[in-house]
C-alpha cells in the first residue's frame, strides 16, 4: 500500500473499548498445522473495496449487499478466486452485530461465485480515524480529487495504540468475535493480522497479541502479516510480502504476495506472466472507484493530479463491469478461458448521439449504478468519457430456451432503445429513472442479435437489463457468444 500517513483528529474510545486490564503472558502460540507447507500458487486475487466506498470503514459501515454481489460476480467472471478485504475496529465498536452479520453475508456472496476471502484486521497506512466516525450520523467525506487513496484509514489508530491498556480488551473482542464466528469456515482462506505493520513498539505489541487472540479461538485457518521489510514475519504461519518494485519473486510456492500491481512499474499481464505458477498473488485492486487508487502514490494531498489519469495506477474493472484493458482480462483468464467467456461488446461515446467514439471494450452484463461524482460519475474517465451527456452501445447474441414469449426489462435513468434482431422491444425517451419493458415471441434454441443504445444526460447513471422466458424467471440478460475481433 506504500503508506503516506497524515495526522487528523484522533478519537478517544476508552468508554467503548472497556476498562484497563493487566497484560497476561501466555505461552507462545503455535503455527497452524501444515500452514508453512501450503502451496499458494493457485491464488489469483485482488484487494476488494466496493467502488462506492471511499475507504474500508465505509465499506462496512454502509455495507451494500447489492453492490458487493454485483462486483464479486464480475470478479469471478474475470478469473479472481481470492479477495483481500480490510476491516475496521471503529466499525466493530459502532455496530458490532451488524458488522458480524454483514461479514457473513459477504462471505456467502463471494463463495457463491467461487471466491474465497481473507480478512485484514489492522493497518498502519494512511489517515488517522476522525473522532466522530463512531457517531450514528457520521458522513463519510467525498474523495479528494486527484489524490491517491485520499480517505483510507489507519486501524486501529494512534490514539488507541497510545492508550493500549484501555483498549486491549476491546481489540481482543474485535479479533476474537470475528474469528470465532468463522474459525473453521472454508470460505476464509487465511487471516491477516496486519497490513504493512511498521516496526514500532506499539505495532509489534498489537501484532503479537492479535496472534495469541486468534490462536486462543482454536481456529486452524492459517495466519499471516506483511513481512519482508515490514514486521509481520514473526507472527505469520506462512510468509507474505508486497512487491511493487518490479516482478521479483520473494520465495517459493509456500509464500504469498498479498499486494502487487501498479502501472508505473508493473501491469496485470506482467504480474500474471512473472508470478503465476511460482507464487500466489493478490493485486491492488479489483474495482476502479471512489477510493481513488487510480491515482498514483505521489499524487497526494500536497501534489494532487489536476486531471483524470489516462492510465489507472491501480484497479482492473470499472463499476459498470468493463475492464480498463482487455489485455488485463486476457491475462487473467488465459487464452482458452478468455475464448470461452461470453461478453457484450461495449462502445463508449463522448457525446449522447453515438458519434464520438472514445473506447470499445467488453462487459459480462449490462448492470450498473454510477455515483454522480467527478471521475467515478463517468463509466470510463480514463478514456475521456464525460460525466454527463455520453452514450454507450452494447451488442451481443443471446440464446433462447423454449419457444414462446420473452419479456425484456430495462431499469434506466436515461434514454434507451433495446433491439432484438432489429426489432425495437424497448424504447424509453423520457429522462429520469424508470423501468421500461417489452415482449417478443422467440423461437426455441436460437441465437438472436441484441443491441442496447443508452444515452445518459445528468445525475446518477443506472442501467440494469433483465429478461425472462417460458423456462426461467427474471434474470440478467446474459450474452451467449464471445465477441469477435476483440
C-alpha positions, 0 to 999 in steps of 0.5 A: 500500500506504500503508506503516506500517513497524515495526522487528523483528529484522533478519537478517544474510545476508552468508554467503548473499548472497556476498562484497563486490564493487566497484560497476561503472558501466555505461552507462545502460540503455535503455527497452524498445522501444515500452514508453512507447507501450503502451496499458494500458487493457485491464488489469483486475487485482488484487494476488494473495496466496493467502488462506492466506498471511499475507504474500508470503514465505509465499506462496512459501515454502509455495507451494500449487499447489492453492490458487493454481489454485483462486483464479486460476480464480475470478479469471478467472471474475470478469473479472481478466486481470492479477495483481500478485504480490510476491516475496521475496529471503529466499525466493530465498536459502532455496530458490532452485530451488524458488522458480524452479520454483514461479514457473513453475508459477504462471505456467502456472496463471494463463495457463491461465485467461487471466491474465497476471502481473507480478512485484514484486521489492522493497518498502519497506512494512511489517515488517522480515524476522525473522532466522530466516525463512531457517531450514528450520523457520521458522513463519510467525506467525498474523495479528494480529487486527484489524490491517491487513496485520499480517505483510507484509514489507519486501524486501529489508530494512534490514539488507541495504540497510545492508550493500549491498556484501555483498549486491549480488551476491546481489540481482543473482542474485535479479533476474537468475535470475528474469528470465532464466528468463522474459525473453521469456515472454508470460505476464509482462506487465511487471516491477516493480522496486519497490513504493512505493520511498521516496526514500532513498539506499539505495532509489534505489541498489537501484532503479537497479541492479535496472534495469541487472540486468534490462536486462543479461538482454536481456529486452524485457518492459517495466519499471516502479516506483511513481512519482508521489510515490514514486521509481520514475519514473526507472527505469520504461519506462512510468509507474505510480502508486497512487491511493487518494485518490479516482478521479483519473486520473494520465495517459493510456492509456500509464500504469498504476495498479498499486494502487487500491481501498479502501472508505473512499474508493473501491469496485470499481464506482467504480474500474471506472466512473472508470478503465476505458477511460482507464487500466489498473488493478490493485486491492488485492486479489483474495482476502479472507484471512489477510493481513488487508487487510480491515482498514483502514490505521489499524487497526494494531498500536497501534489494532487493530479489536476486531471483524470489519469489516462492510465489507472495506477491501480484497479482492473474493472470499472463499476459498470463491469468493463475492464480498463484493458482487455489485455488485463482480462486476457491475462487473467483468464488465459487464452482458452478461458478468455475464448470461452467467456461470453461478453457484450461488446461495449462502445463508449461515446463522448457525446449522447448521439453515438458519434464520438467514439472514445473506447470499445471494450467488453462487459459480462452484463449490462448492470450498473449504478454510477455515483454522480461524482467527478471521475467515478460519475463517468463509466470510463474517465480514463478514456475521456468519457464525460460525466454527463451527456455520453452514450454507450452501445452494447451488442451481443447474441443471446440464446433462447430456451423454449419457444414462446414469449420473452419479456425484456426489462430495462431499469434506466435513468436515461434514454434507451432503445433495446433491439432484438434482431432489429426489432425495437422491444424497448424504447424509453425517451423520457429522462429520469429513472424508470423501468421500461419493458417489452415482449417478443415471441422467440423461437426455441434454441436460437441465437438472436442479435441484441443491441442496447443504445443508452444515452445518459444526460445528468445525475446518477447513471443506472442501467440494469437489463433483465429478461425472462422466458417460458423456462426461467424467471427474471434474470440478467440478460446474459450474452451467449457468444464471445465477441469477435475481433476483440 
